[in-house]
Amino acid sequence: MGYELVAVDHVQLAMPRGREAEARDFYQDLLGLEERPKPPVLAARGGCWFSNDRVTLHLGVEDDFRPARKAHPALVVEDLDDLCGSLEGAGRLVRFDDEMPGVRRCYVDDPFGNRLELIEA
């Protein structure tokens, strides 16, 4: 095999139409990702793109939206306790688990019910 996968460019999650403000409140204001402009042809479809140049998440509108409760991105976080405090302060339920020995992690749902895993760096 002469090829190899070298990186993940982005992860896309679905969201309901017309709820971009909630996406900004969560992904930009709470998680600290910057909103990035979408190309005009894609912007017309709705949704938002967020990145900090290391992590890139796209939120795309899905008319028959159902949250991803099992499938999820796992994001590595520096100072997990600080982020979890911010999330809880904003009314988000943070669920820690200890099912993976040696890995400190938790789950939180975005405003649309999509599950995100947060892992201590």
Backbone as XML, in Angstrom:
<?xml version="1.0"?>
<chain id="A" units="angstrom">
  <residue number="1" name="MET">
    <atom name="N" x="0.846" y="-1.163" z="0.000"/>
    <atom name="CA" x="0.000" y="0.000" z="0.000"/>
    <atom name="C" x="0.901" y="1.237" z="0.000"/>
  </residue>
  <residue number="2" name="GLY">
    <atom name="N" x="0.735" y="2.117" z="-0.972"/>
    <atom name="CA" x="1.601" y="3.279" z="-1.106"/>
    <atom name="C" x="1.030" y="4.549" z="-0.506"/>
  </residue>
  <residue number="3" name="TYR">
    <atom name="N" x="-0.075" y="4.476" z="0.166"/>
    <atom name="CA" x="-0.688" y="5.678" z="0.737"/>
    <atom name="C" x="-0.881" y="5.491" z="2.229"/>
  </residue>
  <residue number="4" name="GLU">
    <atom name="N" x="-1.129" y="6.604" z="2.917"/>
    <atom name="CA" x="-1.483" y="6.550" z="4.326"/>
    <atom name="C" x="-2.341" y="7.756" z="4.664"/>
  </residue>
  <residue number="5" name="LEU">
    <atom name="N" x="-3.219" y="7.595" z="5.608"/>
    <atom name="CA" x="-4.002" y="8.711" z="6.120"/>
    <atom name="C" x="-3.100" y="9.512" z="7.042"/>
  </residue>
  <residue number="6" name="VAL">
    <atom name="N" x="-3.113" y="10.843" z="6.933"/>
    <atom name="CA" x="-2.152" y="11.645" z="7.694"/>
    <atom name="C" x="-2.779" y="12.593" z="8.710"/>
  </residue>
  <residue number="7" name="ALA">
    <atom name="N" x="-4.078" y="12.880" z="8.607"/>
    <atom name="CA" x="-4.706" y="13.792" z="9.560"/>
    <atom name="C" x="-6.215" y="13.755" z="9.361"/>
  </residue>
  <residue number="8" name="VAL">
    <atom name="N" x="-6.921" y="14.293" z="10.322"/>
    <atom name="CA" x="-8.351" y="14.537" z="10.182"/>
    <atom name="C" x="-8.499" y="16.019" z="9.868"/>
  </residue>
  <residue number="9" name="ASP">
    <atom name="N" x="-9.104" y="16.337" z="8.754"/>
    <atom name="CA" x="-9.290" y="17.730" z="8.364"/>
    <atom name="C" x="-10.356" y="18.399" z="9.225"/>
  </residue>
  <residue number="10" name="HIS">
    <atom name="N" x="-11.494" y="17.732" z="9.402"/>
    <atom name="CA" x="-12.556" y="18.248" z="10.251"/>
    <atom name="C" x="-13.523" y="17.125" z="10.584"/>
  </residue>
  <residue number="11" name="VAL">
    <atom name="N" x="-14.359" y="17.385" z="11.556"/>
    <atom name="CA" x="-15.465" y="16.495" z="11.893"/>
    <atom name="C" x="-16.738" y="17.295" z="11.682"/>
  </residue>
  <residue number="12" name="GLN">
    <atom name="N" x="-17.731" y="16.686" z="11.053"/>
    <atom name="CA" x="-19.008" y="17.362" z="10.865"/>
    <atom name="C" x="-20.064" y="16.728" z="11.749"/>
  </residue>
  <residue number="13" name="LEU">
    <atom name="N" x="-20.813" y="17.587" z="12.426"/>
    <atom name="CA" x="-21.964" y="17.189" z="13.220"/>
    <atom name="C" x="-23.196" y="17.848" z="12.616"/>
  </residue>
  <residue number="14" name="ALA">
    <atom name="N" x="-24.338" y="17.233" z="12.831"/>
    <atom name="CA" x="-25.578" y="17.804" z="12.314"/>
    <atom name="C" x="-26.219" y="18.701" z="13.358"/>
  </residue>
  <residue number="15" name="MET">
    <atom name="N" x="-27.046" y="19.613" z="12.866"/>
    <atom name="CA" x="-27.803" y="20.511" z="13.736"/>
    <atom name="C" x="-29.130" y="20.840" z="13.065"/>
  </residue>
  <residue number="16" name="PRO">
    <atom name="N" x="-30.122" y="21.273" z="13.843"/>
    <atom name="CA" x="-31.394" y="21.682" z="13.252"/>
    <atom name="C" x="-31.268" y="23.040" z="12.558"/>
  </residue>
  <residue number="17" name="ARG">
    <atom name="N" x="-32.080" y="23.259" z="11.576"/>
    <atom name="CA" x="-32.098" y="24.526" z="10.838"/>
    <atom name="C" x="-32.453" y="25.698" z="11.751"/>
  </residue>
  <residue number="18" name="GLY">
    <atom name="N" x="-31.763" y="26.819" z="11.541"/>
    <atom name="CA" x="-32.103" y="28.063" z="12.213"/>
    <atom name="C" x="-31.587" y="28.226" z="13.631"/>
  </residue>
  <residue number="19" name="ARG">
    <atom name="N" x="-30.692" y="27.358" z="14.070"/>
    <atom name="CA" x="-30.211" y="27.428" z="15.459"/>
    <atom name="C" x="-28.714" y="27.743" z="15.536"/>
  </residue>
  <residue number="20" name="GLU">
    <atom name="N" x="-28.249" y="28.518" z="14.561"/>
    <atom name="CA" x="-26.825" y="28.882" z="14.522"/>
    <atom name="C" x="-26.399" y="29.678" z="15.758"/>
  </residue>
  <residue number="21" name="ALA">
    <atom name="N" x="-27.270" y="30.523" z="16.291"/>
    <atom name="CA" x="-26.901" y="31.313" z="17.480"/>
    <atom name="C" x="-26.563" y="30.395" z="18.655"/>
  </residue>
  <residue number="22" name="GLU">
    <atom name="N" x="-27.312" y="29.316" z="18.816"/>
    <atom name="CA" x="-27.018" y="28.353" z="19.883"/>
    <atom name="C" x="-25.692" y="27.641" z="19.625"/>
  </residue>
  <residue number="23" name="ALA">
    <atom name="N" x="-25.420" y="27.349" z="18.362"/>
    <atom name="CA" x="-24.138" y="26.723" z="18.017"/>
    <atom name="C" x="-22.995" y="27.664" z="18.387"/>
  </residue>
  <residue number="24" name="ARG">
    <atom name="N" x="-23.135" y="28.944" z="18.075"/>
    <atom name="CA" x="-22.088" y="29.921" z="18.416"/>
    <atom name="C" x="-21.902" y="30.023" z="19.931"/>
  </residue>
  <residue number="25" name="ASP">
    <atom name="N" x="-23.013" y="30.075" z="20.659"/>
    <atom name="CA" x="-22.919" y="30.160" z="22.118"/>
    <atom name="C" x="-22.129" y="28.995" z="22.691"/>
  </residue>
  <residue number="26" name="PHE">
    <atom name="N" x="-22.323" y="27.812" z="22.157"/>
    <atom name="CA" x="-21.669" y="26.625" z="22.692"/>
    <atom name="C" x="-20.252" y="26.453" z="22.149"/>
  </residue>
  <residue number="27" name="TYR">
    <atom name="N" x="-20.136" y="26.352" z="20.833"/>
    <atom name="CA" x="-18.836" y="26.007" z="20.237"/>
    <atom name="C" x="-17.838" y="27.166" z="20.290"/>
  </residue>
  <residue number="28" name="GLN">
    <atom name="N" x="-18.322" y="28.379" z="20.167"/>
    <atom name="CA" x="-17.419" y="29.531" z="20.199"/>
    <atom name="C" x="-17.240" y="30.034" z="21.629"/>
  </residue>
  <residue number="29" name="ASP">
    <atom name="N" x="-18.342" y="30.368" z="22.293"/>
    <atom name="CA" x="-18.240" y="31.003" z="23.602"/>
    <atom name="C" x="-17.825" y="30.040" z="24.710"/>
  </residue>
  <residue number="30" name="LEU">
    <atom name="N" x="-18.298" y="28.805" z="24.684"/>
    <atom name="CA" x="-17.942" y="27.853" z="25.737"/>
    <atom name="C" x="-16.698" y="27.034" z="25.408"/>
  </residue>
  <residue number="31" name="LEU">
    <atom name="N" x="-16.643" y="26.471" z="24.204"/>
    <atom name="CA" x="-15.491" y="25.629" z="23.864"/>
    <atom name="C" x="-14.285" y="26.434" z="23.392"/>
  </residue>
  <residue number="32" name="GLY">
    <atom name="N" x="-14.492" y="27.685" z="23.003"/>
    <atom name="CA" x="-13.373" y="28.534" z="22.618"/>
    <atom name="C" x="-12.915" y="28.384" z="21.186"/>
  </residue>
  <residue number="33" name="LEU">
    <atom name="N" x="-13.737" y="27.792" z="20.337"/>
    <atom name="CA" x="-13.399" y="27.701" z="18.922"/>
    <atom name="C" x="-13.886" y="28.958" z="18.213"/>
  </residue>
  <residue number="34" name="GLU">
    <atom name="N" x="-13.138" y="29.410" z="17.236"/>
    <atom name="CA" x="-13.495" y="30.609" z="16.485"/>
    <atom name="C" x="-14.372" y="30.229" z="15.299"/>
  </residue>
  <residue number="35" name="GLU">
    <atom name="N" x="-15.419" y="31.007" z="15.072"/>
    <atom name="CA" x="-16.238" y="30.737" z="13.895"/>
    <atom name="C" x="-15.446" y="31.113" z="12.651"/>
  </residue>
  <residue number="36" name="ARG">
    <atom name="N" x="-15.487" y="30.257" z="11.671"/>
    <atom name="CA" x="-14.794" y="30.476" z="10.403"/>
    <atom name="C" x="-15.825" y="30.650" z="9.302"/>
  </residue>
  <residue number="37" name="PRO">
    <atom name="N" x="-15.549" y="31.504" z="8.324"/>
    <atom name="CA" x="-16.520" y="31.711" z="7.246"/>
    <atom name="C" x="-16.648" y="30.471" z="6.366"/>
  </residue>
  <residue number="38" name="LYS">
    <atom name="N" x="-17.862" y="30.226" z="5.940"/>
    <atom name="CA" x="-18.131" y="29.150" z="4.990"/>
    <atom name="C" x="-18.152" y="29.752" z="3.593"/>
  </residue>
  <residue number="39" name="PRO">
    <atom name="N" x="-17.759" y="29.013" z="2.581"/>
    <atom name="CA" x="-17.914" y="29.509" z="1.209"/>
    <atom name="C" x="-19.385" y="29.874" z="0.963"/>
  </residue>
  <residue number="40" name="PRO">
    <atom name="N" x="-19.644" y="30.942" z="0.199"/>
    <atom name="CA" x="-21.028" y="31.423" z="0.022"/>
    <atom name="C" x="-22.025" y="30.340" z="-0.388"/>
  </residue>
  <residue number="41" name="VAL">
    <atom name="N" x="-21.657" y="29.461" z="-1.292"/>
    <atom name="CA" x="-22.596" y="28.426" z="-1.731"/>
    <atom name="C" x="-22.960" y="27.490" z="-0.578"/>
  </residue>
  <residue number="42" name="LEU">
    <atom name="N" x="-22.018" y="27.243" z="0.337"/>
    <atom name="CA" x="-22.294" y="26.400" z="1.498"/>
    <atom name="C" x="-22.981" y="27.188" z="2.611"/>
  </residue>
  <residue number="43" name="ALA">
    <atom name="N" x="-22.646" y="28.462" z="2.757"/>
    <atom name="CA" x="-23.269" y="29.296" z="3.782"/>
    <atom name="C" x="-24.774" y="29.401" z="3.560"/>
  </residue>
  <residue number="44" name="ALA">
    <atom name="N" x="-25.197" y="29.373" z="2.314"/>
    <atom name="CA" x="-26.627" y="29.465" z="1.996"/>
    <atom name="C" x="-27.410" y="28.283" z="2.570"/>
  </residue>
  <residue number="45" name="ARG">
    <atom name="N" x="-26.738" y="27.187" z="2.864"/>
    <atom name="CA" x="-27.401" y="25.998" z="3.423"/>
    <atom name="C" x="-27.611" y="26.104" z="4.929"/>
  </residue>
  <residue number="46" name="GLY">
    <atom name="N" x="-26.977" y="27.083" z="5.573"/>
    <atom name="CA" x="-27.040" y="27.208" z="7.023"/>
    <atom name="C" x="-25.906" y="26.454" z="7.679"/>
  </residue>
  <residue number="47" name="GLY">
    <atom name="N" x="-25.893" y="26.481" z="9.003"/>
    <atom name="CA" x="-24.837" y="25.828" z="9.758"/>
    <atom name="C" x="-23.682" y="26.764" z="10.036"/>
  </residue>
  <residue number="48" name="CYS">
    <atom name="N" x="-22.664" y="26.248" z="10.720"/>
    <atom name="CA" x="-21.507" y="27.041" z="11.139"/>
    <atom name="C" x="-20.257" y="26.169" z="11.115"/>
  </residue>
  <residue number="49" name="TRP">
    <atom name="N" x="-19.128" y="26.810" z="10.872"/>
    <atom name="CA" x="-17.831" y="26.132" z="10.970"/>
    <atom name="C" x="-17.031" y="26.785" z="12.089"/>
  </residue>
  <residue number="50" name="PHE">
    <atom name="N" x="-16.328" y="25.964" z="12.878"/>
    <atom name="CA" x="-15.539" y="26.456" z="14.004"/>
    <atom name="C" x="-14.159" y="25.799" z="13.986"/>
  </residue>
  <residue number="51" name="SER">
    <atom name="N" x="-13.140" y="26.564" z="14.403"/>
    <atom name="CA" x="-11.790" y="26.008" z="14.449"/>
    <atom name="C" x="-10.900" y="26.841" z="15.366"/>
  </residue>
  <residue number="52" name="ASN">
    <atom name="N" x="-9.853" y="26.212" z="15.870"/>
    <atom name="CA" x="-8.764" y="26.928" z="16.538"/>
    <atom name="C" x="-7.436" y="26.567" z="15.861"/>
  </residue>
  <residue number="53" name="ASP">
    <atom name="N" x="-7.499" y="26.111" z="14.642"/>
    <atom name="CA" x="-6.381" y="25.681" z="13.803"/>
    <atom name="C" x="-5.832" y="24.301" z="14.169"/>
  </residue>
  <residue number="54" name="ARG">
    <atom name="N" x="-6.231" y="23.736" z="15.301"/>
    <atom name="CA" x="-5.865" y="22.358" z="15.640"/>
    <atom name="C" x="-7.089" y="21.460" z="15.631"/>
  </residue>
  <residue number="55" name="VAL">
    <atom name="N" x="-8.221" y="22.025" z="16.022"/>
    <atom name="CA" x="-9.491" y="21.306" z="16.057"/>
    <atom name="C" x="-10.458" y="22.048" z="15.150"/>
  </residue>
  <residue number="56" name="THR">
    <atom name="N" x="-11.088" y="21.346" z="14.219"/>
    <atom name="CA" x="-12.053" y="21.963" z="13.316"/>
    <atom name="C" x="-13.333" y="21.142" z="13.330"/>
  </residue>
  <residue number="57" name="LEU">
    <atom name="N" x="-14.436" y="21.811" z="13.670"/>
    <atom name="CA" x="-15.753" y="21.186" z="13.691"/>
    <atom name="C" x="-16.678" y="21.952" z="12.768"/>
  </residue>
  <residue number="58" name="HIS">
    <atom name="N" x="-17.406" y="21.228" z="11.946"/>
    <atom name="CA" x="-18.416" y="21.815" z="11.070"/>
    <atom name="C" x="-19.780" y="21.385" z="11.585"/>
  </residue>
  <residue number="59" name="LEU">
    <atom name="N" x="-20.700" y="22.310" z="11.668"/>
    <atom name="CA" x="-22.088" y="22.019" z="12.030"/>
    <atom name="C" x="-22.913" y="22.242" z="10.782"/>
  </residue>
  <residue number="60" name="GLY">
    <atom name="N" x="-23.508" y="21.191" z="10.275"/>
    <atom name="CA" x="-24.302" y="21.272" z="9.060"/>
    <atom name="C" x="-25.768" y="21.020" z="9.346"/>
  </residue>
  <residue number="61" name="VAL">
    <atom name="N" x="-26.622" y="21.764" z="8.683"/>
    <atom name="CA" x="-28.062" y="21.637" z="8.874"/>
    <atom name="C" x="-28.560" y="20.337" z="8.265"/>
  </residue>
  <residue number="62" name="GLU">
    <atom name="N" x="-29.358" y="19.640" z="9.038"/>
    <atom name="CA" x="-30.004" y="18.423" z="8.574"/>
    <atom name="C" x="-31.501" y="18.581" z="8.850"/>
  </residue>
  <residue number="63" name="ASP">
    <atom name="N" x="-32.296" y="18.612" z="7.786"/>
    <atom name="CA" x="-33.729" y="18.871" z="7.958"/>
    <atom name="C" x="-34.425" y="17.804" z="8.793"/>
  </residue>
  <residue number="64" name="ASP">
    <atom name="N" x="-34.034" y="16.565" z="8.651"/>
    <atom name="CA" x="-34.596" y="15.487" z="9.462"/>
    <atom name="C" x="-33.627" y="15.187" z="10.612"/>
  </residue>
  <residue number="65" name="PHE">
    <atom name="N" x="-33.304" y="16.233" z="11.378"/>
    <atom name="CA" x="-32.250" y="16.140" z="12.389"/>
    <atom name="C" x="-32.584" y="15.155" z="13.501"/>
  </residue>
  <residue number="66" name="ARG">
    <atom name="N" x="-31.579" y="14.339" z="13.830"/>
    <atom name="CA" x="-31.583" y="13.484" z="15.015"/>
    <atom name="C" x="-30.202" y="13.598" z="15.628"/>
  </residue>
  <residue number="67" name="PRO">
    <atom name="N" x="-30.101" y="13.867" z="16.928"/>
    <atom name="CA" x="-28.777" y="14.027" z="17.532"/>
    <atom name="C" x="-27.964" y="12.733" z="17.515"/>
  </residue>
  <residue number="68" name="ALA">
    <atom name="N" x="-26.657" y="12.895" z="17.434"/>
    <atom name="CA" x="-25.736" y="11.765" z="17.513"/>
    <atom name="C" x="-25.480" y="11.490" z="18.993"/>
  </residue>
  <residue number="69" name="ARG">
    <atom name="N" x="-26.136" y="10.500" z="19.532"/>
    <atom name="CA" x="-26.018" y="10.195" z="20.960"/>
    <atom name="C" x="-24.931" y="9.165" z="21.247"/>
  </residue>
  <residue number="70" name="LYS">
    <atom name="N" x="-24.544" y="8.394" z="20.246"/>
    <atom name="CA" x="-23.489" y="7.390" z="20.415"/>
    <atom name="C" x="-22.233" y="7.812" z="19.648"/>
  </residue>
  <residue number="71" name="ALA">
    <atom name="N" x="-22.369" y="8.007" z="18.337"/>
    <atom name="CA" x="-21.229" y="8.479" z="17.539"/>
    <atom name="C" x="-20.845" y="9.866" z="18.042"/>
  </residue>
  <residue number="72" name="HIS">
    <atom name="N" x="-19.540" y="10.146" z="18.119"/>
    <atom name="CA" x="-19.121" y="11.430" z="18.679"/>
    <atom name="C" x="-17.661" y="11.718" z="18.347"/>
  </residue>
  <residue number="73" name="PRO">
    <atom name="N" x="-17.304" y="13.014" z="18.326"/>
    <atom name="CA" x="-15.885" y="13.351" z="18.296"/>
    <atom name="C" x="-15.340" y="13.305" z="19.721"/>
  </residue>
  <residue number="74" name="ALA">
    <atom name="N" x="-14.085" y="12.933" z="19.854"/>
    <atom name="CA" x="-13.388" y="12.960" z="21.137"/>
    <atom name="C" x="-12.337" y="14.062" z="21.041"/>
  </residue>
  <residue number="75" name="LEU">
    <atom name="N" x="-12.468" y="15.059" z="21.886"/>
    <atom name="CA" x="-11.600" y="16.235" z="21.836"/>
    <atom name="C" x="-10.646" y="16.221" z="23.019"/>
  </residue>
  <residue number="76" name="VAL">
    <atom name="N" x="-9.358" y="16.398" z="22.754"/>
    <atom name="CA" x="-8.349" y="16.449" z="23.803"/>
    <atom name="C" x="-8.299" y="17.874" z="24.335"/>
  </residue>
  <residue number="77" name="VAL">
    <atom name="N" x="-8.335" y="18.006" z="25.672"/>
    <atom name="CA" x="-8.467" y="19.308" z="26.323"/>
    <atom name="C" x="-7.325" y="19.530" z="27.305"/>
  </residue>
  <residue number="78" name="GLU">
    <atom name="N" x="-6.726" y="20.690" z="27.243"/>
    <atom name="CA" x="-5.806" y="21.112" z="28.297"/>
    <atom name="C" x="-6.644" y="21.791" z="29.367"/>
  </residue>
  <residue number="79" name="ASP">
    <atom name="N" x="-6.508" y="21.359" z="30.604"/>
    <atom name="CA" x="-7.262" y="21.843" z="31.762"/>
    <atom name="C" x="-8.740" y="21.485" z="31.650"/>
  </residue>
  <residue number="80" name="LEU">
    <atom name="N" x="-8.982" y="20.202" z="31.679"/>
    <atom name="CA" x="-10.336" y="19.674" z="31.579"/>
    <atom name="C" x="-11.229" y="20.209" z="32.692"/>
  </residue>
  <residue number="81" name="ASP">
    <atom name="N" x="-10.690" y="20.338" z="33.907"/>
    <atom name="CA" x="-11.502" y="20.834" z="35.023"/>
    <atom name="C" x="-12.003" y="22.254" z="34.764"/>
  </residue>
  <residue number="82" name="ASP">
    <atom name="N" x="-11.159" y="23.097" z="34.199"/>
    <atom name="CA" x="-11.563" y="24.472" z="33.911"/>
    <atom name="C" x="-12.692" y="24.491" z="32.878"/>
  </residue>
  <residue number="83" name="LEU">
    <atom name="N" x="-12.538" y="23.711" z="31.799"/>
    <atom name="CA" x="-13.589" y="23.655" z="30.784"/>
    <atom name="C" x="-14.877" y="23.106" z="31.384"/>
  </residue>
  <residue number="84" name="CYS">
    <atom name="N" x="-14.787" y="22.049" z="32.165"/>
    <atom name="CA" x="-15.989" y="21.462" z="32.765"/>
    <atom name="C" x="-16.673" y="22.457" z="33.698"/>
  </residue>
  <residue number="85" name="GLY">
    <atom name="N" x="-15.893" y="23.246" z="34.423"/>
    <atom name="CA" x="-16.478" y="24.282" z="35.272"/>
    <atom name="C" x="-17.243" y="25.312" z="34.457"/>
  </residue>
  <residue number="86" name="SER">
    <atom name="N" x="-16.676" y="25.702" z="33.316"/>
    <atom name="CA" x="-17.364" y="26.644" z="32.439"/>
    <atom name="C" x="-18.643" y="26.045" z="31.873"/>
  </residue>
  <residue number="87" name="LEU">
    <atom name="N" x="-18.570" y="24.788" z="31.458"/>
    <atom name="CA" x="-19.746" y="24.113" z="30.914"/>
    <atom name="C" x="-20.847" y="24.002" z="31.964"/>
  </residue>
  <residue number="88" name="GLU">
    <atom name="N" x="-20.473" y="23.564" z="33.167"/>
    <atom name="CA" x="-21.465" y="23.422" z="34.234"/>
    <atom name="C" x="-22.037" y="24.781" z="34.634"/>
  </residue>
  <residue number="89" name="GLY">
    <atom name="N" x="-21.189" y="25.808" z="34.650"/>
    <atom name="CA" x="-21.657" y="27.161" z="34.959"/>
    <atom name="C" x="-22.665" y="27.672" z="33.950"/>
  </residue>
  <residue number="90" name="ALA">
    <atom name="N" x="-22.602" y="27.145" z="32.740"/>
    <atom name="CA" x="-23.544" y="27.523" z="31.676"/>
    <atom name="C" x="-24.747" y="26.581" z="31.636"/>
  </residue>
  <residue number="91" name="GLY">
    <atom name="N" x="-24.850" y="25.702" z="32.646"/>
    <atom name="CA" x="-26.008" y="24.818" z="32.722"/>
    <atom name="C" x="-25.889" y="23.519" z="31.953"/>
  </residue>
  <residue number="92" name="ARG">
    <atom name="N" x="-24.682" y="23.185" z="31.482"/>
    <atom name="CA" x="-24.471" y="21.935" z="30.738"/>
    <atom name="C" x="-24.144" y="20.807" z="31.700"/>
  </residue>
  <residue number="93" name="LEU">
    <atom name="N" x="-24.764" y="19.655" z="31.494"/>
    <atom name="CA" x="-24.496" y="18.482" z="32.306"/>
    <atom name="C" x="-23.217" y="17.815" z="31.804"/>
  </residue>
  <residue number="94" name="VAL">
    <atom name="N" x="-22.232" y="17.678" z="32.683"/>
    <atom name="CA" x="-20.965" y="17.019" z="32.356"/>
    <atom name="C" x="-20.986" y="15.657" z="33.050"/>
  </residue>
  <residue number="95" name="ARG">
    <atom name="N" x="-20.731" y="14.611" z="32.271"/>
    <atom name="CA" x="-20.793" y="13.245" z="32.790"/>
    <atom name="C" x="-19.406" y="12.600" z="32.705"/>
  </residue>
  <residue number="96" name="PHE">
    <atom name="N" x="-18.735" y="12.456" z="33.848"/>
    <atom name="CA" x="-17.429" y="11.793" z="33.886"/>
    <atom name="C" x="-17.621" y="10.285" z="33.908"/>
  </residue>
  <residue number="97" name="ASP">
    <atom name="N" x="-16.635" y="9.576" z="33.383"/>
    <atom name="CA" x="-16.625" y="8.126" z="33.532"/>
    <atom name="C" x="-15.190" y="7.653" z="33.724"/>
  </residue>
  <residue number="98" name="ASP">
    <atom name="N" x="-15.053" y="6.469" z="34.268"/>
    <atom name="CA" x="-13.723" y="5.910" z="34.541"/>
    <atom name="C" x="-13.570" y="4.530" z="33.900"/>
  </residue>
  <residue number="99" name="GLU">
    <atom name="N" x="-14.247" y="4.328" z="32.786"/>
    <atom name="CA" x="-14.236" y="3.023" z="32.137"/>
    <atom name="C" x="-12.955" y="2.723" z="31.373"/>
  </residue>
  <residue number="100" name="MET">
    <atom name="N" x="-12.125" y="3.734" z="31.113"/>
    <atom name="CA" x="-10.850" y="3.514" z="30.417"/>
    <atom name="C" x="-9.716" y="3.812" z="31.394"/>
  </residue>
  <residue number="101" name="PRO">
    <atom name="N" x="-9.058" y="2.790" z="31.907"/>
    <atom name="CA" x="-7.983" y="3.003" z="32.868"/>
    <atom name="C" x="-6.916" y="3.960" z="32.318"/>
  </residue>
  <residue number="102" name="GLY">
    <atom name="N" x="-6.530" y="4.905" z="33.150"/>
    <atom name="CA" x="-5.481" y="5.838" z="32.771"/>
    <atom name="C" x="-5.942" y="6.994" z="31.896"/>
  </residue>
  <residue number="103" name="VAL">
    <atom name="N" x="-7.229" y="7.056" z="31.571"/>
    <atom name="CA" x="-7.759" y="8.132" z="30.734"/>
    <atom name="C" x="-8.828" y="8.876" z="31.532"/>
  </residue>
  <residue number="104" name="ARG">
    <atom name="N" x="-8.599" y="10.167" z="31.720"/>
    <atom name="CA" x="-9.596" y="11.001" z="32.400"/>
    <atom name="C" x="-10.457" y="11.634" z="31.326"/>
  </residue>
  <residue number="105" name="ARG">
    <atom name="N" x="-11.751" y="11.339" z="31.369"/>
    <atom name="CA" x="-12.623" y="11.826" z="30.308"/>
    <atom name="C" x="-14.037" y="12.047" z="30.830"/>
  </residue>
  <residue number="106" name="CYS">
    <atom name="N" x="-14.786" y="12.808" z="30.027"/>
    <atom name="CA" x="-16.182" y="13.047" z="30.341"/>
    <atom name="C" x="-16.937" y="13.275" z="29.037"/>
  </residue>
  <residue number="107" name="TYR">
    <atom name="N" x="-18.236" y="13.353" z="29.171"/>
    <atom name="CA" x="-19.108" y="13.612" z="28.022"/>
    <atom name="C" x="-19.976" y="14.820" z="28.327"/>
  </residue>
  <residue number="108" name="VAL">
    <atom name="N" x="-20.300" y="15.558" z="27.284"/>
    <atom name="CA" x="-21.235" y="16.677" z="27.359"/>
    <atom name="C" x="-22.004" y="16.694" z="26.048"/>
  </residue>
  <residue number="109" name="ASP">
    <atom name="N" x="-23.235" y="17.134" z="26.112"/>
    <atom name="CA" x="-24.042" y="17.252" z="24.897"/>
    <atom name="C" x="-24.044" y="18.694" z="24.424"/>
  </residue>
  <residue number="110" name="ASP">
    <atom name="N" x="-23.985" y="18.880" z="23.118"/>
    <atom name="CA" x="-24.110" y="20.238" z="22.578"/>
    <atom name="C" x="-25.579" y="20.658" z="22.685"/>
  </residue>
  <residue number="111" name="PRO">
    <atom name="N" x="-25.928" y="21.871" z="22.288"/>
    <atom name="CA" x="-27.310" y="22.329" z="22.449"/>
    <atom name="C" x="-28.339" y="21.495" z="21.690"/>
  </residue>
  <residue number="112" name="PHE">
    <atom name="N" x="-27.876" y="20.670" z="20.769"/>
    <atom name="CA" x="-28.781" y="19.896" z="19.921"/>
    <atom name="C" x="-28.852" y="18.432" z="20.336"/>
  </residue>
  <residue number="113" name="GLY">
    <atom name="N" x="-28.094" y="18.052" z="21.369"/>
    <atom name="CA" x="-28.102" y="16.676" z="21.852"/>
    <atom name="C" x="-26.998" y="15.808" z="21.307"/>
  </residue>
  <residue number="114" name="ASN">
    <atom name="N" x="-26.105" y="16.361" z="20.479"/>
    <atom name="CA" x="-24.954" y="15.601" z="19.983"/>
    <atom name="C" x="-23.965" y="15.398" z="21.126"/>
  </residue>
  <residue number="115" name="ARG">
    <atom name="N" x="-23.475" y="14.172" z="21.272"/>
    <atom name="CA" x="-22.528" y="13.858" z="22.330"/>
    <atom name="C" x="-21.110" y="14.239" z="21.921"/>
  </residue>
  <residue number="116" name="LEU">
    <atom name="N" x="-20.382" y="14.858" z="22.836"/>
    <atom name="CA" x="-18.966" y="15.167" z="22.665"/>
    <atom name="C" x="-18.213" y="14.499" z="23.820"/>
  </residue>
  <residue number="117" name="GLU">
    <atom name="N" x="-17.095" y="13.880" z="23.503"/>
    <atom name="CA" x="-16.215" y="13.339" z="24.540"/>
    <atom name="C" x="-15.076" y="14.327" z="24.721"/>
  </residue>
  <residue number="118" name="LEU">
    <atom name="N" x="-14.758" y="14.604" z="25.976"/>
    <atom name="CA" x="-13.652" y="15.496" z="26.324"/>
    <atom name="C" x="-12.630" y="14.679" z="27.110"/>
  </residue>
  <residue number="119" name="ILE">
    <atom name="N" x="-11.387" y="14.701" z="26.643"/>
    <atom name="CA" x="-10.323" y="13.893" z="27.235"/>
    <atom name="C" x="-9.224" y="14.811" z="27.739"/>
  </residue>
  <residue number="120" name="GLU">
    <atom name="N" x="-8.778" y="14.595" z="28.983"/>
    <atom name="CA" x="-7.687" y="15.394" z="29.562"/>
    <atom name="C" x="-6.411" y="15.148" z="28.776"/>
  </residue>
  <residue number="121" name="ALA">
    <atom name="N" x="-5.738" y="16.218" z="28.397"/>
    <atom name="CA" x="-4.476" y="16.107" z="27.637"/>
    <atom name="C" x="-3.404" y="15.468" z="28.490"/>
  </residue>
</chain>
